[in-house]
């Protein structure tokens, strides 16, 4: 860890211990060396979800989507809305508007994540299973009106 972070070993130990005390990480003894992994506690998921929300806002991506698409709503759904996303996954966004061709590469670089956009002009034309998924997401802009 010291080589990867360029932080001294005592500092790394202090930070790891603080994360253990907060129950944000836990020991992982499956490998040759003792490691750590995320704890997936409710507090961890809340912090993870809010970190993604903050980064989406700071990147101005949601504001730009709102300007370009004038949507009825923008919804974050999937693992990001649950606080279970990681750098290997993507950020799933639903936009209730006419589909637009949007260059998202700038935002993918800023967020260090792949972004998947789903469009529908009218939510009533969307599959019921997908509507349930969206209902469990987070409305970032607008109003999610099912019927």
N, C-alpha and C positions, 0 to 999 in steps of 0.2 A: 504493500500500500504506500509506503514512503516514497518509492521511486515514481509511482503514478501521480501522486499529489504534490510532490516537492515540499512536503510538510515533514517536520522532524518527527521521529518515532514517539517521543513523549507527547507531542501535540496530538498525533493520530490516536494514541491510547486514550487521552483525555476526551477527545471527541467521540470515539467509539463507546467509551464508558458512559458519557452523557446520553448517547442514543439508546444504549441498553437500559439506563435508569428511566428514561422516558417511555420505554417499551416500544420504541419505533423500529428496533431491529432485535434479532435474537441470534443465539449461537446456532451454527450449522456444522455439525460434526461428521458429515457424510464423506468428506474428502480426506486426503492425506494430512492436510493441515487444518487447523481450526479456522472456520470461516464464520461469516455472518450473513444473514438474509433479512429481508423486511418481515416485520411481524404480522402485518395485515390486520392489526387491531382496528377498531372503529376510529380511534384517534389518528392512526396512521392513514387510513383511507380518507378521512376528512382533510388532513393536511395535504395529502397528495392531490385530491380533487381541487382544493383551493389554490394550490400552486399552479395547476394547469389553467384554471380560470384566470388567475392573475397574469400568467404569461400570455394567454390569448388576448386579454385586454391591453397589456403593455405593447404587444406586437402591432396593435391597431388593426388586426385582421378582421375582427368582428365589425368594427366601424366601417372598414372598407367594403365588406360584404353587404352591409346595410345600404351603403351608398350605391353600390353597383347593381344590386338586385331589388331594392325596395321590397323586402319580403314581409309577409304577414308575421312570420316568426323564424328565428334561428334557434335550433336545439342541439345541444351537445348530448350525444347518447353513447351507449356502449361502455367499454372499460374506463374511459376517461371520466364519464359521469359517475361511475362507481368508485373511483379512486383506486383502480386496479391496473391502470395502464403502465407501460414501461417503454423504454426507448425502442424496443423491437416492434411495438404495436403502432397503430395509427390513431389519429384524432378523427372521430366520426362526427360530422356535422350535417344536420338536415336543414334545408332552406325551403320554406314554402314560398315559392315564386317561380316564374318562368326560368328555365335552365339558362344559365349564362356560361360562356367560355371564360374562365378566370385563370390567370397564371398564378398558381399558388406556390411556385418554387421558392420565392423570397420568404414566404411565411414558413415553409417547411424547414428552411435553413435556420430561421430565427428560433423556431420551436424545437428544432432537432428531432422532428417527427414527421412521418408521412401523414398527409391529410386526405381524408376521403369525404367528398361532398356528395350529398344526395339531394335532388331537387324534386319537388312536386308542385304543380301549379295550384292544386286544390287538395287539401288534406283528406277530403271525403273520397277521393279516388285512390287512396293508398290502402294497401293490404292491411287487414285487421291486426295481424301479428306484428307488423311493423309499427302500427299506431300504438300498440301496447308497449313496444320498445321505446318509442318516443315519449310516451306518457311517463316512463320511468327515467327519462333524461332530464336535462336542465335547460330551461328556456333562457337563452342569453339575450334575446331581443324579441320584442313583439309579444303577441298573445297566441297561445296554442288553443285553438277552438276546435274541438272534435266534431261536434254536431250542433 
